[in-house]
Amino acid sequence: MLEKVRYRDYNTGADVEAYTDGYAYDEYSCIYLLSVTGHDSSVKAITGALVTGKTVDILSDKHVTVGTTYRGKYRIMSGKLPSMLLHQVVAEEGFFKSQDGPENLLYVGEGDPARLVYEAVRSGYPAPLIAEWSGWLYRTLRKEGYVGELQGNRKVLKVSVDEEALDSLISESVRCGEISF
């Protein structure tokens, strides 16, 4: 379902609207993913304002005003639709960087979140993980606060675990018999 997204700047008189079919933000209203479609000038004004530190409004059932993260860097990906409307996706760098960073973002879509987290952790850390542990890993990392789900109409997971914490969780669970080789 399409929802309106608006950028309004009272100082310059700018007031533009376009549509979004997907977005994800955190509890502080920091946006991590925003898909915008509409006329070229409106879409560019909204995405440009967002990545330069301005806020935009998502006019859904629950009106939300979102802005960029404090330290975040963003990418804008563009494409023309057959209808000649512009489609742009604003995505935070956490979707693109290597899995050994302090914070990684995983777009779940239709996939299995447990499997996705397992693959991300396995590729980013030299921890002894096996595929059968994917459910345990996902539940444990969520319970311990290392994996959280963003708000919005797209499922995005925020993973922030370090190697030491991961080793400790695995060691303790093997010792307790919760998981085994």
DRENGU-29995 format. One record per residue (C-alpha): residue in three letters; residue number from 1; x, y, z. Coordinates in Angstrom, 3 decimals. Example, Ala and Ser with C-alpha at 12.3 -4.5 7.8 and 13.67 -1.06 7.14 Angstrom:
DRENGU-29995
{r ALA	k 1	xx 12.300	yy -4.500	zz 7.800}
{r SER	k 2	xx 13.670	yy -1.060	zz 7.140}
end
This chain:
DRENGU-29995
{r MET	k 1	xx 0.000	yy 0.000	zz 0.000}
{r LEU	k 2	xx 1.317	yy 3.434	zz -0.884}
{r GLU	k 3	xx 1.515	yy 6.105	zz 1.768}
{r LYS	k 4	xx 2.271	yy 9.787	zz 1.331}
{r VAL	k 5	xx 5.615	yy 11.203	zz 2.304}
{r ARG	k 6	xx 6.029	yy 14.978	zz 2.628}
{r TYR	k 7	xx 8.849	yy 17.437	zz 2.982}
{r ARG	k 8	xx 7.864	yy 20.882	zz 4.172}
{r ASP	k 9	xx 10.224	yy 23.794	zz 4.805}
{r TYR	k 10	xx 8.496	yy 26.928	zz 6.060}
{r ASN	k 11	xx 11.625	yy 29.076	zz 5.590}
{r THR	k 12	xx 11.813	yy 28.457	zz 1.840}
{r GLY	k 13	xx 8.142	yy 27.731	zz 1.206}
{r ALA	k 14	xx 8.914	yy 24.219	zz -0.037}
{r ASP	k 15	xx 6.008	yy 21.799	zz 0.302}
{r VAL	k 16	xx 6.296	yy 18.614	zz -1.752}
{r GLU	k 17	xx 4.669	yy 15.206	zz -1.583}
{r ALA	k 18	xx 5.378	yy 11.833	zz -3.112}
{r TYR	k 19	xx 4.570	yy 8.239	zz -2.183}
{r THR	k 20	xx 6.359	yy 5.536	zz -0.257}
{r ASP	k 21	xx 5.825	yy 1.813	zz -0.387}
{r GLY	k 22	xx 8.474	yy 0.938	zz 2.178}
{r TYR	k 23	xx 10.288	yy 2.410	zz 5.145}
{r ALA	k 24	xx 12.003	yy 1.393	zz 8.378}
{r TYR	k 25	xx 13.000	yy 3.581	zz 11.323}
{r ASP	k 26	xx 14.089	yy 3.132	zz 14.930}
{r GLU	k 27	xx 12.532	yy 4.165	zz 18.238}
{r TYR	k 28	xx 14.174	yy 7.589	zz 17.930}
{r SER	k 29	xx 12.523	yy 8.216	zz 14.520}
{r CYS	k 30	xx 15.838	yy 7.823	zz 12.697}
{r ILE	k 31	xx 15.203	yy 6.479	zz 9.208}
{r TYR	k 32	xx 17.258	yy 3.582	zz 7.856}
{r LEU	k 33	xx 15.304	yy 2.759	zz 4.698}
{r LEU	k 34	xx 12.884	yy 4.842	zz 2.631}
{r SER	k 35	xx 11.519	yy 4.063	zz -0.819}
{r VAL	k 36	xx 9.998	yy 7.117	zz -2.569}
{r THR	k 37	xx 8.118	yy 7.341	zz -5.889}
{r GLY	k 38	xx 6.640	yy 10.345	zz -7.676}
{r HIS	k 39	xx 7.487	yy 13.218	zz -9.973}
{r ASP	k 40	xx 11.218	yy 13.834	zz -10.347}
{r SER	k 41	xx 11.365	yy 17.171	zz -8.525}
{r SER	k 42	xx 9.266	yy 15.983	zz -5.568}
{r VAL	k 43	xx 11.210	yy 12.756	zz -5.077}
{r LYS	k 44	xx 14.578	yy 14.511	zz -5.358}
{r ALA	k 45	xx 13.477	yy 17.231	zz -2.924}
{r ILE	k 46	xx 12.368	yy 14.657	zz -0.351}
{r THR	k 47	xx 15.409	yy 12.386	zz -0.582}
{r GLY	k 48	xx 17.813	yy 15.320	zz -0.844}
{r ALA	k 49	xx 16.317	yy 16.998	zz 2.209}
{r LEU	k 50	xx 16.503	yy 13.760	zz 4.158}
{r VAL	k 51	xx 20.174	yy 13.029	zz 3.476}
{r THR	k 52	xx 21.148	yy 16.625	zz 4.262}
{r GLY	k 53	xx 19.717	yy 16.426	zz 7.759}
{r LYS	k 54	xx 16.152	yy 17.647	zz 7.330}
{r THR	k 55	xx 13.083	yy 15.737	zz 8.493}
{r VAL	k 56	xx 10.239	yy 14.345	zz 6.399}
{r ASP	k 57	xx 6.756	yy 13.218	zz 7.357}
{r ILE	k 58	xx 5.312	yy 9.810	zz 6.549}
{r LEU	k 59	xx 1.566	yy 10.233	zz 6.479}
{r SER	k 60	xx 0.431	yy 6.713	zz 7.287}
{r ASP	k 61	xx -2.160	yy 5.523	zz 9.802}
{r LYS	k 62	xx 0.421	yy 6.528	zz 12.387}
{r HIS	k 63	xx 1.880	yy 9.887	zz 11.285}
{r VAL	k 64	xx 5.625	yy 9.828	zz 11.885}
{r THR	k 65	xx 8.318	yy 12.459	zz 11.368}
{r VAL	k 66	xx 11.689	yy 10.906	zz 10.554}
{r GLY	k 67	xx 15.230	yy 12.142	zz 10.069}
{r THR	k 68	xx 18.639	yy 10.644	zz 9.487}
{r THR	k 69	xx 20.809	yy 9.021	zz 12.129}
{r TYR	k 70	xx 23.417	yy 11.133	zz 13.864}
{r ARG	k 71	xx 26.456	yy 9.310	zz 12.462}
{r GLY	k 72	xx 24.800	yy 7.652	zz 9.503}
{r LYS	k 73	xx 25.839	yy 7.848	zz 5.900}
{r TYR	k 74	xx 23.236	yy 7.192	zz 3.259}
{r ARG	k 75	xx 23.067	yy 6.022	zz -0.322}
{r ILE	k 76	xx 20.414	yy 7.059	zz -2.798}
{r MET	k 77	xx 19.613	yy 4.581	zz -5.556}
{r SER	k 78	xx 17.496	yy 5.818	zz -8.473}
{r GLY	k 79	xx 15.502	yy 4.393	zz -11.326}
{r LYS	k 80	xx 12.860	yy 5.522	zz -13.775}
{r LEU	k 81	xx 9.622	yy 3.578	zz -13.785}
{r PRO	k 82	xx 7.813	yy 2.718	zz -17.067}
{r SER	k 83	xx 5.273	yy 5.427	zz -16.133}
{r MET	k 84	xx 8.175	yy 7.945	zz -16.250}
{r LEU	k 85	xx 7.906	yy 8.533	zz -12.511}
{r LEU	k 86	xx 11.120	yy 8.509	zz -10.489}
{r HIS	k 87	xx 11.777	yy 5.854	zz -7.851}
{r GLN	k 88	xx 14.525	yy 6.412	zz -5.297}
{r VAL	k 89	xx 15.577	yy 4.338	zz -2.314}
{r VAL	k 90	xx 17.458	yy 5.968	zz 0.551}
{r ALA	k 91	xx 19.368	yy 3.348	zz 2.536}
{r GLU	k 92	xx 21.755	yy 3.711	zz 5.471}
{r GLU	k 93	xx 25.298	yy 2.377	zz 4.947}
{r GLY	k 94	xx 24.689	yy -0.467	zz 7.415}
{r PHE	k 95	xx 22.956	yy -2.360	zz 4.595}
{r PHE	k 96	xx 26.136	yy -2.334	zz 2.490}
{r LYS	k 97	xx 29.196	yy -2.552	zz 4.719}
{r SER	k 98	xx 30.965	yy -5.731	zz 5.711}
{r GLN	k 99	xx 29.463	yy -7.804	zz 8.487}
{r ASP	k 100	xx 32.275	yy -7.100	zz 10.955}
{r GLY	k 101	xx 31.154	yy -3.545	zz 11.677}
{r PRO	k 102	xx 29.568	yy -2.425	zz 14.932}
{r GLU	k 103	xx 26.095	yy -2.304	zz 13.412}
{r ASN	k 104	xx 24.624	yy -4.113	zz 10.439}
{r LEU	k 105	xx 21.197	yy -3.867	zz 8.873}
{r LEU	k 106	xx 19.445	yy -6.855	zz 7.339}
{r TYR	k 107	xx 16.424	yy -6.515	zz 5.070}
{r VAL	k 108	xx 14.292	yy -9.570	zz 5.798}
{r GLY	k 109	xx 11.660	yy -9.392	zz 3.045}
{r GLU	k 110	xx 10.157	yy -12.851	zz 2.626}
{r GLY	k 111	xx 13.184	yy -14.681	zz 4.040}
{r ASP	k 112	xx 13.689	yy -16.513	zz 7.308}
{r PRO	k 113	xx 15.085	yy -14.005	zz 9.843}
{r ALA	k 114	xx 16.889	yy -16.733	zz 11.826}
{r ARG	k 115	xx 18.693	yy -17.975	zz 8.724}
{r LEU	k 116	xx 19.518	yy -14.420	zz 7.622}
{r VAL	k 117	xx 21.043	yy -13.520	zz 11.010}
{r TYR	k 118	xx 22.971	yy -16.804	zz 11.066}
{r GLU	k 119	xx 24.445	yy -16.128	zz 7.602}
{r ALA	k 120	xx 25.366	yy -12.548	zz 8.513}
{r VAL	k 121	xx 27.074	yy -13.548	zz 11.774}
{r ARG	k 122	xx 28.786	yy -16.556	zz 10.220}
{r SER	k 123	xx 30.227	yy -14.494	zz 7.366}
{r GLY	k 124	xx 31.352	yy -11.662	zz 9.638}
{r TYR	k 125	xx 32.869	yy -13.406	zz 12.630}
{r PRO	k 126	xx 35.292	yy -16.330	zz 13.063}
{r ALA	k 127	xx 32.958	yy -18.014	zz 15.565}
{r PRO	k 128	xx 32.307	yy -21.765	zz 15.444}
{r LEU	k 129	xx 28.712	yy -21.775	zz 14.151}
{r ILE	k 130	xx 26.749	yy -24.540	zz 12.472}
{r ALA	k 131	xx 23.508	yy -24.187	zz 10.503}
{r GLU	k 132	xx 21.485	yy -26.191	zz 13.043}
{r TRP	k 133	xx 22.085	yy -23.414	zz 15.559}
{r SER	k 134	xx 20.416	yy -20.689	zz 13.460}
{r GLY	k 135	xx 17.181	yy -20.730	zz 15.493}
{r TRP	k 136	xx 19.067	yy -20.732	zz 18.801}
{r LEU	k 137	xx 21.377	yy -17.938	zz 17.600}
{r TYR	k 138	xx 18.491	yy -15.720	zz 16.490}
{r ARG	k 139	xx 16.487	yy -16.239	zz 19.714}
{r THR	k 140	xx 19.551	yy -15.709	zz 21.930}
{r LEU	k 141	xx 20.776	yy -12.574	zz 20.151}
{r ARG	k 142	xx 17.254	yy -11.079	zz 20.300}
{r LYS	k 143	xx 16.890	yy -11.963	zz 23.990}
{r GLU	k 144	xx 20.284	yy -10.429	zz 24.833}
{r GLY	k 145	xx 19.529	yy -7.247	zz 22.854}
{r TYR	k 146	xx 22.053	yy -7.804	zz 20.045}
{r VAL	k 147	xx 19.308	yy -8.043	zz 17.396}
{r GLY	k 148	xx 16.377	yy -5.661	zz 17.227}
{r GLU	k 149	xx 13.625	yy -5.064	zz 14.714}
{r LEU	k 150	xx 13.052	yy -1.600	zz 13.315}
{r GLN	k 151	xx 9.612	yy -0.027	zz 13.048}
{r GLY	k 152	xx 7.862	yy 0.759	zz 9.779}
{r ASN	k 153	xx 6.197	yy -1.264	zz 7.061}
{r ARG	k 154	xx 9.298	yy -3.235	zz 6.019}
{r LYS	k 155	xx 11.008	yy -5.797	zz 8.222}
{r VAL	k 156	xx 14.579	yy -4.715	zz 8.906}
{r LEU	k 157	xx 16.793	yy -6.169	zz 11.620}
{r LYS	k 158	xx 19.577	yy -4.248	zz 13.328}
{r VAL	k 159	xx 22.427	yy -6.542	zz 14.396}
{r SER	k 160	xx 25.089	yy -5.231	zz 16.755}
{r VAL	k 161	xx 27.147	yy -7.963	zz 18.371}
{r ASP	k 162	xx 30.894	yy -8.158	zz 18.844}
{r GLU	k 163	xx 33.149	yy -11.198	zz 18.651}
{r GLU	k 164	xx 33.744	yy -11.379	zz 22.397}
{r ALA	k 165	xx 30.015	yy -11.407	zz 23.244}
{r LEU	k 166	xx 29.338	yy -13.982	zz 20.532}
{r ASP	k 167	xx 32.106	yy -16.295	zz 21.804}
{r SER	k 168	xx 30.784	yy -15.952	zz 25.342}
{r LEU	k 169	xx 27.203	yy -16.818	zz 24.320}
{r ILE	k 170	xx 28.327	yy -19.869	zz 22.343}
{r SER	k 171	xx 30.678	yy -21.113	zz 25.082}
{r GLU	k 172	xx 28.067	yy -20.761	zz 27.809}
{r SER	k 173	xx 25.370	yy -22.478	zz 25.744}
{r VAL	k 174	xx 27.653	yy -25.406	zz 24.864}
{r ARG	k 175	xx 28.683	yy -25.710	zz 28.517}
{r CYS	k 176	xx 25.017	yy -25.754	zz 29.633}
{r GLY	k 177	xx 24.028	yy -28.257	zz 26.937}
{r GLU	k 178	xx 21.675	yy -25.813	zz 25.243}
{r ILE	k 179	xx 23.499	yy -26.444	zz 21.949}
{r SER	k 180	xx 25.931	yy -29.160	zz 20.907}
{r PHE	k 181	xx 28.231	yy -30.054	zz 18.046}
end
